[in-house]
Amino acid sequence: MASGSILRKLKPSQVVEMTKSFMEFDTNDNGSITAEEMKECLHRSNVAYKDAEVNAVISNMDSNQDGTVSYEEYMKFMAAMNSEQSNQNLPRQSSKANQPSKKN
């Protein structure tokens, strides 16, 4: 999944926000998130979801496939998502700069 280097690229404010969101999902305060906890949190927030979608998200986050998402798994997943999003928002080089000039 993601390496520690991705986590080091996060701003302190991002770490705080991600930690807060993890704590919101971890309703029983045991240090991990289950699909049921995520569904409960989404329900409380009036967010519509499909069971299959939540289960898929948990499965993608759960790198050791033990059925729960630890804080470390959550942070690595979220950091990777953040990094992916940042890369998509980077300005692209002009395609003209990479094309040979036309001769008349």
C-alpha positions as CSV (number, residue, x, y, z in Angstrom):
1,M,0.0,0.0,0.0
2,A,1.5,3.4,1.0
3,S,4.9,3.9,2.5
4,G,5.8,6.1,5.4
5,S,7.2,8.7,2.9
6,I,3.6,9.5,1.8
7,L,2.7,10.2,5.5
8,R,5.7,12.5,5.9
9,K,4.3,14.6,3.0
10,L,1.2,15.5,4.9
11,K,0.8,18.9,6.5
12,P,0.3,18.9,10.3
13,S,-3.3,20.2,9.7
14,Q,-4.0,17.3,7.4
15,V,-2.8,14.8,10.0
16,V,-5.1,16.4,12.6
17,E,-8.1,16.3,10.3
18,M,-7.5,12.7,9.3
19,T,-7.0,11.7,13.0
20,K,-10.3,13.4,13.9
21,S,-12.1,11.6,11.1
22,F,-10.6,8.3,12.2
23,M,-11.8,8.9,15.8
24,E,-15.3,9.7,14.5
25,F,-15.5,6.4,12.7
26,D,-14.0,4.4,15.6
27,T,-17.2,4.6,17.7
28,N,-16.1,2.0,20.3
29,D,-12.6,3.6,20.7
30,N,-10.7,0.4,20.3
31,G,-8.3,1.8,17.7
32,S,-9.8,0.2,14.6
33,I,-12.7,0.8,12.3
34,T,-15.2,-1.9,11.2
35,A,-17.6,-1.7,8.3
36,E,-20.4,-1.5,10.9
37,E,-18.8,1.5,12.6
38,M,-18.4,3.2,9.3
39,K,-22.0,2.6,8.4
40,E,-23.1,3.8,11.8
41,C,-21.1,7.1,11.3
42,L,-22.4,7.6,7.8
43,H,-26.0,7.0,9.0
44,R,-25.5,9.5,11.9
45,S,-24.3,12.1,9.4
46,N,-27.3,11.4,7.0
47,V,-25.0,10.2,4.3
48,A,-26.6,7.7,1.9
49,Y,-24.5,4.6,1.3
50,K,-24.7,1.0,0.0
51,D,-23.4,-1.8,2.1
52,A,-21.3,-3.1,-0.8
53,E,-19.6,0.3,-1.2
54,V,-18.7,0.6,2.5
55,N,-17.5,-3.0,2.5
56,A,-15.3,-2.3,-0.5
57,V,-13.9,0.9,1.1
58,I,-13.0,-1.1,4.3
59,S,-11.5,-3.9,2.2
60,N,-9.3,-1.4,0.3
61,M,-8.1,0.3,3.5
62,D,-7.5,-3.0,5.3
63,S,-4.1,-3.9,4.0
64,N,-3.6,-6.9,6.3
65,Q,-7.1,-8.1,5.5
66,D,-8.0,-8.8,9.2
67,G,-11.5,-7.3,8.8
68,T,-10.7,-4.0,10.6
69,V,-8.9,-0.8,9.6
70,S,-6.2,0.2,12.1
71,Y,-5.2,3.8,12.6
72,E,-2.0,3.2,10.6
73,E,-3.9,1.6,7.7
74,Y,-6.4,4.4,7.7
75,M,-3.7,7.1,7.7
76,K,-1.7,5.4,4.9
77,F,-4.8,5.0,2.8
78,M,-5.9,8.6,3.3
79,A,-2.4,9.9,2.7
80,A,-2.2,7.9,-0.6
81,M,-5.6,9.3,-1.6
82,N,-4.5,12.8,-0.7
83,S,-1.3,12.3,-2.7
84,E,-3.2,11.0,-5.7
85,Q,-5.6,13.9,-5.6
86,S,-2.7,16.4,-5.4
87,N,-1.0,14.8,-8.4
88,Q,-4.3,15.1,-10.4
89,N,-4.5,18.8,-9.6
90,L,-1.0,19.6,-10.8
91,P,-0.9,21.8,-13.9
92,R,0.0,19.8,-17.0
93,Q,2.8,20.8,-19.3
94,S,1.6,22.4,-22.5
95,S,1.4,19.8,-25.2
96,K,2.8,22.5,-27.6
97,A,6.1,22.5,-25.7
98,N,6.6,18.8,-26.5
99,Q,5.7,19.0,-30.2
100,P,8.2,19.8,-32.9
101,S,7.7,23.1,-34.6
102,K,5.9,23.1,-37.9
103,K,7.7,24.1,-41.1
104,N,5.9,26.2,-43.6
